[in-house]
Amino acid sequence: MKHNKFLIIAASLMLLSSFVASAHDSHTHSAPWQACESKQKSAQCSYTNGENDLFKGSCQMFSETLMCVRNQPIIHADAQGKKSDKLADKSVYSE
């Protein structure tokens, strides 16, 4: 009986740990940091990802480095790879 409890607890912990995810796991490129290189904390910023989706937000401090943190809806690139506004050709855009 004691062995079964241990197995149930171990299986439960393994199952719970498989659902843990970081909120910033998708930042595998440097664009969020580049967008704030010459800015102050809380300044407006924006950048695009590899699929030309536009992310707009503000510069926030993470690990003693400023990073552009999205605070507006993502502007997705259309089927032709162009944006709905005039920022289609920029990989990093500073407002």
CNS distance restraints for C-alpha pairs under 8 A (distance, minus, plus):
assign (resid   1 and name CA) (resid   5 and name CA) 6.56 0.50 0.50
assign (resid   2 and name CA) (resid   6 and name CA) 6.47 0.50 0.50
assign (resid   3 and name CA) (resid   7 and name CA) 6.37 0.50 0.50
assign (resid   4 and name CA) (resid   8 and name CA) 6.17 0.50 0.50
assign (resid   5 and name CA) (resid   9 and name CA) 6.12 0.50 0.50
assign (resid   6 and name CA) (resid  10 and name CA) 6.01 0.50 0.50
assign (resid   7 and name CA) (resid  11 and name CA) 5.96 0.50 0.50
assign (resid   8 and name CA) (resid  12 and name CA) 6.05 0.50 0.50
assign (resid   9 and name CA) (resid  13 and name CA) 6.20 0.50 0.50
assign (resid  10 and name CA) (resid  14 and name CA) 6.23 0.50 0.50
assign (resid  11 and name CA) (resid  15 and name CA) 6.12 0.50 0.50
assign (resid  12 and name CA) (resid  16 and name CA) 6.14 0.50 0.50
assign (resid  13 and name CA) (resid  17 and name CA) 6.06 0.50 0.50
assign (resid  14 and name CA) (resid  18 and name CA) 6.35 0.50 0.50
assign (resid  15 and name CA) (resid  19 and name CA) 7.22 0.50 0.50
assign (resid  16 and name CA) (resid  20 and name CA) 7.24 0.50 0.50
assign (resid  21 and name CA) (resid  25 and name CA) 7.48 0.50 0.50
assign (resid  27 and name CA) (resid  32 and name CA) 7.63 0.50 0.50
assign (resid  30 and name CA) (resid  34 and name CA) 6.09 0.50 0.50
assign (resid  31 and name CA) (resid  35 and name CA) 5.98 0.50 0.50
assign (resid  31 and name CA) (resid  47 and name CA) 6.03 0.50 0.50
assign (resid  31 and name CA) (resid  48 and name CA) 7.12 0.50 0.50
assign (resid  31 and name CA) (resid  49 and name CA) 7.43 0.50 0.50
assign (resid  31 and name CA) (resid  91 and name CA) 7.43 0.50 0.50
assign (resid  31 and name CA) (resid  92 and name CA) 6.16 0.50 0.50
assign (resid  32 and name CA) (resid  36 and name CA) 7.14 0.50 0.50
assign (resid  32 and name CA) (resid  46 and name CA) 7.67 0.50 0.50
assign (resid  32 and name CA) (resid  47 and name CA) 6.36 0.50 0.50
assign (resid  32 and name CA) (resid  67 and name CA) 5.31 0.50 0.50
assign (resid  32 and name CA) (resid  68 and name CA) 4.74 0.50 0.50
assign (resid  32 and name CA) (resid  69 and name CA) 7.23 0.50 0.50
assign (resid  33 and name CA) (resid  37 and name CA) 6.44 0.50 0.50
assign (resid  33 and name CA) (resid  65 and name CA) 7.69 0.50 0.50
assign (resid  33 and name CA) (resid  66 and name CA) 6.26 0.50 0.50
assign (resid  33 and name CA) (resid  67 and name CA) 4.43 0.50 0.50
assign (resid  33 and name CA) (resid  68 and name CA) 6.18 0.50 0.50
assign (resid  34 and name CA) (resid  67 and name CA) 7.66 0.50 0.50
assign (resid  34 and name CA) (resid  92 and name CA) 7.09 0.50 0.50
assign (resid  35 and name CA) (resid  45 and name CA) 6.03 0.50 0.50
assign (resid  35 and name CA) (resid  46 and name CA) 6.25 0.50 0.50
assign (resid  35 and name CA) (resid  47 and name CA) 6.19 0.50 0.50
assign (resid  35 and name CA) (resid  67 and name CA) 7.26 0.50 0.50
assign (resid  35 and name CA) (resid  68 and name CA) 6.19 0.50 0.50
assign (resid  35 and name CA) (resid  92 and name CA) 5.85 0.50 0.50
assign (resid  35 and name CA) (resid  93 and name CA) 6.54 0.50 0.50
assign (resid  35 and name CA) (resid  94 and name CA) 6.06 0.50 0.50
assign (resid  36 and name CA) (resid  40 and name CA) 7.42 0.50 0.50
assign (resid  36 and name CA) (resid  45 and name CA) 6.68 0.50 0.50
assign (resid  36 and name CA) (resid  59 and name CA) 5.89 0.50 0.50
assign (resid  36 and name CA) (resid  66 and name CA) 5.86 0.50 0.50
assign (resid  36 and name CA) (resid  67 and name CA) 5.83 0.50 0.50
assign (resid  36 and name CA) (resid  68 and name CA) 6.05 0.50 0.50
assign (resid  36 and name CA) (resid  94 and name CA) 7.83 0.50 0.50
assign (resid  37 and name CA) (resid  66 and name CA) 7.12 0.50 0.50
assign (resid  39 and name CA) (resid  43 and name CA) 6.33 0.50 0.50
assign (resid  39 and name CA) (resid  59 and name CA) 7.40 0.50 0.50
assign (resid  40 and name CA) (resid  59 and name CA) 6.97 0.50 0.50
assign (resid  40 and name CA) (resid  66 and name CA) 7.91 0.50 0.50
assign (resid  41 and name CA) (resid  58 and name CA) 7.63 0.50 0.50
assign (resid  41 and name CA) (resid  59 and name CA) 5.12 0.50 0.50
assign (resid  41 and name CA) (resid  60 and name CA) 5.46 0.50 0.50
assign (resid  41 and name CA) (resid  61 and name CA) 6.76 0.50 0.50
assign (resid  41 and name CA) (resid  66 and name CA) 6.83 0.50 0.50
assign (resid  42 and name CA) (resid  58 and name CA) 5.18 0.50 0.50
assign (resid  42 and name CA) (resid  59 and name CA) 4.89 0.50 0.50
assign (resid  42 and name CA) (resid  60 and name CA) 6.02 0.50 0.50
assign (resid  43 and name CA) (resid  58 and name CA) 5.31 0.50 0.50
assign (resid  43 and name CA) (resid  59 and name CA) 5.43 0.50 0.50
assign (resid  44 and name CA) (resid  56 and name CA) 7.59 0.50 0.50
assign (resid  44 and name CA) (resid  57 and name CA) 5.84 0.50 0.50
assign (resid  44 and name CA) (resid  58 and name CA) 4.37 0.50 0.50
assign (resid  44 and name CA) (resid  59 and name CA) 6.45 0.50 0.50
assign (resid  44 and name CA) (resid  94 and name CA) 7.67 0.50 0.50
assign (resid  44 and name CA) (resid  95 and name CA) 6.15 0.50 0.50
assign (resid  45 and name CA) (resid  56 and name CA) 5.91 0.50 0.50
assign (resid  45 and name CA) (resid  57 and name CA) 5.41 0.50 0.50
assign (resid  45 and name CA) (resid  58 and name CA) 5.22 0.50 0.50
assign (resid  45 and name CA) (resid  59 and name CA) 6.39 0.50 0.50
assign (resid  45 and name CA) (resid  68 and name CA) 5.97 0.50 0.50
assign (resid  45 and name CA) (resid  93 and name CA) 7.17 0.50 0.50
assign (resid  45 and name CA) (resid  94 and name CA) 5.30 0.50 0.50
assign (resid  45 and name CA) (resid  95 and name CA) 5.63 0.50 0.50
assign (resid  46 and name CA) (resid  54 and name CA) 6.93 0.50 0.50
assign (resid  46 and name CA) (resid  55 and name CA) 5.34 0.50 0.50
assign (resid  46 and name CA) (resid  56 and name CA) 4.20 0.50 0.50
assign (resid  46 and name CA) (resid  57 and name CA) 6.00 0.50 0.50
assign (resid  46 and name CA) (resid  58 and name CA) 7.74 0.50 0.50
assign (resid  46 and name CA) (resid  68 and name CA) 6.72 0.50 0.50
assign (resid  46 and name CA) (resid  70 and name CA) 7.84 0.50 0.50
assign (resid  46 and name CA) (resid  92 and name CA) 6.84 0.50 0.50
assign (resid  46 and name CA) (resid  93 and name CA) 5.48 0.50 0.50
assign (resid  46 and name CA) (resid  94 and name CA) 5.93 0.50 0.50
assign (resid  46 and name CA) (resid  95 and name CA) 7.07 0.50 0.50
assign (resid  47 and name CA) (resid  54 and name CA) 5.83 0.50 0.50
assign (resid  47 and name CA) (resid  55 and name CA) 5.39 0.50 0.50
assign (resid  47 and name CA) (resid  56 and name CA) 6.76 0.50 0.50
assign (resid  47 and name CA) (resid  68 and name CA) 7.89 0.50 0.50
assign (resid  47 and name CA) (resid  91 and name CA) 6.27 0.50 0.50
assign (resid  47 and name CA) (resid  92 and name CA) 4.50 0.50 0.50
assign (resid  47 and name CA) (resid  93 and name CA) 5.36 0.50 0.50
assign (resid  47 and name CA) (resid  94 and name CA) 7.62 0.50 0.50
assign (resid  48 and name CA) (resid  52 and name CA) 5.21 0.50 0.50
assign (resid  48 and name CA) (resid  53 and name CA) 5.28 0.50 0.50
assign (resid  48 and name CA) (resid  54 and name CA) 4.55 0.50 0.50
assign (resid  48 and name CA) (resid  55 and name CA) 5.98 0.50 0.50
assign (resid  48 and name CA) (resid  90 and name CA) 7.54 0.50 0.50
assign (resid  48 and name CA) (resid  91 and name CA) 5.32 0.50 0.50
assign (resid  48 and name CA) (resid  92 and name CA) 6.13 0.50 0.50
assign (resid  48 and name CA) (resid  93 and name CA) 7.80 0.50 0.50
assign (resid  49 and name CA) (resid  53 and name CA) 5.64 0.50 0.50
assign (resid  49 and name CA) (resid  54 and name CA) 6.97 0.50 0.50
assign (resid  49 and name CA) (resid  55 and name CA) 7.89 0.50 0.50
assign (resid  49 and name CA) (resid  91 and name CA) 7.36 0.50 0.50
assign (resid  51 and name CA) (resid  77 and name CA) 7.16 0.50 0.50
assign (resid  51 and name CA) (resid  81 and name CA) 7.60 0.50 0.50
assign (resid  52 and name CA) (resid  76 and name CA) 7.28 0.50 0.50
assign (resid  52 and name CA) (resid  77 and name CA) 5.62 0.50 0.50
assign (resid  52 and name CA) (resid  81 and name CA) 6.72 0.50 0.50
assign (resid  52 and name CA) (resid  82 and name CA) 7.48 0.50 0.50
assign (resid  52 and name CA) (resid  83 and name CA) 7.47 0.50 0.50
assign (resid  52 and name CA) (resid  88 and name CA) 7.11 0.50 0.50
assign (resid  52 and name CA) (resid  91 and name CA) 7.57 0.50 0.50
assign (resid  53 and name CA) (resid  74 and name CA) 6.74 0.50 0.50
assign (resid  53 and name CA) (resid  75 and name CA) 5.67 0.50 0.50
assign (resid  53 and name CA) (resid  76 and name CA) 4.43 0.50 0.50
assign (resid  53 and name CA) (resid  77 and name CA) 5.03 0.50 0.50
assign (resid  53 and name CA) (resid  83 and name CA) 7.59 0.50 0.50
assign (resid  54 and name CA) (resid  74 and name CA) 5.84 0.50 0.50
assign (resid  54 and name CA) (resid  75 and name CA) 4.93 0.50 0.50
assign (resid  54 and name CA) (resid  76 and name CA) 6.35 0.50 0.50
assign (resid  54 and name CA) (resid  77 and name CA) 7.49 0.50 0.50
assign (resid  54 and name CA) (resid  83 and name CA) 7.91 0.50 0.50
assign (resid  55 and name CA) (resid  70 and name CA) 5.87 0.50 0.50
assign (resid  55 and name CA) (resid  72 and name CA) 7.39 0.50 0.50
assign (resid  55 and name CA) (resid  73 and name CA) 7.43 0.50 0.50
assign (resid  55 and name CA) (resid  74 and name CA) 5.24 0.50 0.50
assign (resid  55 and name CA) (resid  75 and name CA) 6.66 0.50 0.50
assign (resid  56 and name CA) (resid  68 and name CA) 7.79 0.50 0.50
assign (resid  56 and name CA) (resid  69 and name CA) 7.57 0.50 0.50
assign (resid  56 and name CA) (resid  70 and name CA) 5.21 0.50 0.50
assign (resid  56 and name CA) (resid  71 and name CA) 6.48 0.50 0.50
assign (resid  56 and name CA) (resid  72 and name CA) 5.75 0.50 0.50
assign (resid  56 and name CA) (resid  73 and name CA) 7.59 0.50 0.50
assign (resid  56 and name CA) (resid  74 and name CA) 7.21 0.50 0.50
assign (resid  57 and name CA) (resid  68 and name CA) 6.03 0.50 0.50
assign (resid  57 and name CA) (resid  69 and name CA) 5.16 0.50 0.50
assign (resid  57 and name CA) (resid  70 and name CA) 3.97 0.50 0.50
assign (resid  57 and name CA) (resid  71 and name CA) 4.59 0.50 0.50
assign (resid  57 and name CA) (resid  72 and name CA) 6.11 0.50 0.50
assign (resid  58 and name CA) (resid  68 and name CA) 5.38 0.50 0.50
assign (resid  58 and name CA) (resid  69 and name CA) 5.51 0.50 0.50
assign (resid  58 and name CA) (resid  70 and name CA) 6.67 0.50 0.50
assign (resid  58 and name CA) (resid  71 and name CA) 7.04 0.50 0.50
assign (resid  59 and name CA) (resid  66 and name CA) 5.77 0.50 0.50
assign (resid  59 and name CA) (resid  67 and name CA) 5.25 0.50 0.50
assign (resid  59 and name CA) (resid  68 and name CA) 4.42 0.50 0.50
assign (resid  59 and name CA) (resid  69 and name CA) 6.09 0.50 0.50
assign (resid  60 and name CA) (resid  66 and name CA) 5.27 0.50 0.50
assign (resid  60 and name CA) (resid  67 and name CA) 5.38 0.50 0.50
assign (resid  60 and name CA) (resid  68 and name CA) 6.30 0.50 0.50
assign (resid  60 and name CA) (resid  69 and name CA) 6.44 0.50 0.50
assign (resid  61 and name CA) (resid  65 and name CA) 5.42 0.50 0.50
assign (resid  61 and name CA) (resid  66 and name CA) 4.46 0.50 0.50
assign (resid  61 and name CA) (resid  67 and name CA) 6.26 0.50 0.50
assign (resid  62 and name CA) (resid  66 and name CA) 6.08 0.50 0.50
assign (resid  62 and name CA) (resid  67 and name CA) 6.67 0.50 0.50
assign (resid  75 and name CA) (resid  83 and name CA) 7.58 0.50 0.50
assign (resid  75 and name CA) (resid  84 and name CA) 7.85 0.50 0.50
assign (resid  76 and name CA) (resid  83 and name CA) 7.10 0.50 0.50
assign (resid  77 and name CA) (resid  81 and name CA) 5.46 0.50 0.50
assign (resid  77 and name CA) (resid  82 and name CA) 5.44 0.50 0.50
assign (resid  77 and name CA) (resid  83 and name CA) 4.79 0.50 0.50
assign (resid  77 and name CA) (resid  84 and name CA) 7.16 0.50 0.50
assign (resid  78 and name CA) (resid  82 and name CA) 5.62 0.50 0.50
assign (resid  78 and name CA) (resid  83 and name CA) 6.19 0.50 0.50
assign (resid  78 and name CA) (resid  84 and name CA) 7.38 0.50 0.50
assign (resid  81 and name CA) (resid  88 and name CA) 7.85 0.50 0.50
assign (resid  82 and name CA) (resid  88 and name CA) 5.32 0.50 0.50
assign (resid  83 and name CA) (resid  87 and name CA) 6.53 0.50 0.50
assign (resid  83 and name CA) (resid  88 and name CA) 5.04 0.50 0.50
assign (resid  87 and name CA) (resid  93 and name CA) 7.51 0.50 0.50
